[in-house]
Structure formats: structure tokens, C-alpha cells
Amino acid sequence: MATGLTLSEQFFRDQAASGASGDLSTVLNRISLAARMLASEIMRAGFVGKLGLTGDSNVQGEQVRQLDIISNDIVSQVMDHAPMIAGIGSEELEDVYAMPGSEHGKYVLTIDPLDGSGNVDVDGAMGTIFGIYRRPEERSGLPADVADFLQPGRDLVAAGYVLYGPSTMFVYTAGGSVHGFTLDRSIGTFFLTHPSIRIPEGAGTYAVNEANESEWDDRTRDMVATFRRQQSRCGPRQARYSGALAADVHRILLRGGVFMYPPTSSRPEGKLRLLYENAPLAFLISHAGGAATDGRRDILDITPTELHQRTPLYIGSSGDVAEVQRLLGPGRD
Ligand code: P6P
């Protein structure tokens, strides 16, 4: 059985250090509860026939899997008991879910409840990605709506991800260091296993779906080829790509490197969503010494104009992200 600092104890240390009221700790503990519930669902999905497609598609136009619905329901149910959360912006919901009776909640939650769910029926890694914003003062008392969410990632108060892999990990920052916790399933408790994570420089992997090459512009094609031919200034890189953003970013956070989802001819704004994928991960990685850009701007400086806005994403070691930017050149329209 694991021992050491638990996730809840770390939340309260963060709270004591910042003199916070405890509301944020409560929200983070609720996310941890949802993560443990979802980890259990994922482990049993194969036995209880919860894999596979529902036959519907979501606001993203993507095929919905049973576990996508289950994960979103778990998040909504768990957050129903967190009156400090006024509303949820979820990948699975077209509009903001305004929490009944929580109009005075101090925070709003952005979340991709089960990122990479396409991996579920091949037993691949998946993740939950989340971000917590403070509501604008003037909106307190009103039902949450999209206006609460149109904030740049730099204004996040906390962000992180849960990784459902061979082990279940909870990796987050509340504005300070990035800490990683591993779930001891036997007692349902997350224990600190990766304190104060700093992303390595000059090592690691590059992650990109090279099957999209025919849809990239020339600069993108040449930039990726430079990494592939081991000719970037960053030195030799192995290629690793899992189809689950949280899993690829986790590898890069621990070993260094860069994840890329460039714009394509069919998706000129990129595939990944700013509010509940790119910005929370950019906030986290920046607190581990890394960087994230859309190819022109720091992800953290982009103020969304809509809930499901997409941007290109290049995220990882600062030196690698700078090299991507150099190779893409400044003059991108
Ligand atoms: P592609 C999963 O669908 C996801 O949103 C991310 O988790 C992942 O990084 C990306 O899309 C994979 O997209 O087009 O390479 O299959």
C-alpha cells in the first residue's frame, strides 16, 4: 500500500499557502472524486458492455461513445454538490451547463471529460483535461453562461489532467508547482509520486499525426520533416503519438519534447479545443517550465470568442516550441 502525501493534503497545503477560502480545494477534491469514479468505469467498461459508439455525434461532429456520456454525467453529478462552481463548459455539451442554485459560485469549470475516448476499445490511454476560471465579479448572482468562459488561459486559477493508463495519475497546478499523484486503487487515494515536475529541455520525443501531411502547408511539412530527419536544433528526437492528448503531453512533460497539432486544409483552425484542451495544458506546462503556441501566439494570451473554439497547438519543452516557431517562420497568416 502506498504512503506519503495525499492529493487532498496537497490541496490544503496550496490553500494554506495562498490564504484561500477553501472553495478551490473543494472543487479540486470533487474533480479527484470524478476521476476515481471514471477510472473505475473505464476498468469495468469491457465487462459491462460500455465500450463502443452510441450512434450519436457531439457538437464537434465526432462519434460519441458510451463512455463519453458516462464521463460527462459523472462530472455533472459530482459538480452538482459543489456550489462554488457556477457552470461547466464541456466538450460533450453544446452550451454551458449552468449549475442550478449555484449562481453565486465563484468559479467555472472547463473540461474534456474523456479525451481520447477512441482508445477505449483498444485498451489505450485516455485522459480528463480540466481548467478552473474565476467568474467576473459583475456576473455573480447570474446563471453561468458563455461570457464567464471567454477568458485567456493566463487567467486560469488551476488546471490539470487525469491520465487513465496502466496507472491513474492526477497532474495539476494551482498556480504554483506542477505535482503528479498516482492512484492507489486498493484504497481509492491519490498519493504524491512526482513532486514539482520540471519539463526536460533538449530531450524526448516529437508527437504529431503524420498521416495528415498531405493537408499541411509547406512550412508545416518542412518543419515536421526537420524533426523527423533529426536536423532540428533540438537534437535527435524519437516519434511517439498515442491519439490521446493527455497521454502524449504527459510523456513530454516527464521526458521533454513537443506535441504538435498543426492546422490542416480540412481544419484550418486546427482540431484541438482552446478552452478545455489547449489552454489548461498550456497553463500547466508553463508552470513546469515549458511553453505552448498556436504557431503565432502564446496559447495563454488567446482570449476565446466561443466555447468550442479550436486552435493549432504546439506544446512542450520551451526550446522545442521555440524551434517549431523558428521553422514555421513569423509570417503566418
Ligand atoms: P487525430 C482525441 O480525439 C483528440 O482530441 C486528442 O486527444 C488527440 O491528441 C487528437 O484528438 C488526435 O487526433 O486527428 O490525430 O486522431
Boltz pocket constraint, residues with backbone or C-beta under 6 A from the ligand:
constraints:
  - pocket:
      binder: B
      contacts: [[A, 115], [A, 116], [A, 117], [A, 118], [A, 209], [A, 243], [A, 244], [A, 245], [A, 246], [A, 271], [A, 272]]
      max_distance: 6.0
